[in-house]
Amino acid sequence: MLLNARVKLFISAMTHVALVAMNMVFLTAHNVIMLGVTGFLISLIWTFNVKKIAFGTWIDRIVYSCGACTGTLSGYYLATYLTHL
């Protein structure tokens, strides 16, 4: 059960930070519509993540940070791909 919760935490962090990375790419590409969409989703996901990590253990923080790292890279590559379509 604990592993399942940590997988969800990893995915949540990855999604959150991927959206932040995508937001930065859309900012430099002047894609206002996608900036609005990603900005909304960043804030929405943040509301779920705060409670999970604020009361988490060190292992939870490491899992979250690994998800954030993965999200940074995947978000950058996804947004770069989308801006070149």
Secondary structure, DSSP 8 states (H G I E B T S, - for coil): -HHHHHHHHHHHHHHHHHHHHHHHHHHHTT-HHHHHHHHHHHHHHHHHHHHHHHT--HHHHHHHHHHHHHHHHHHHHHHHHHHT-
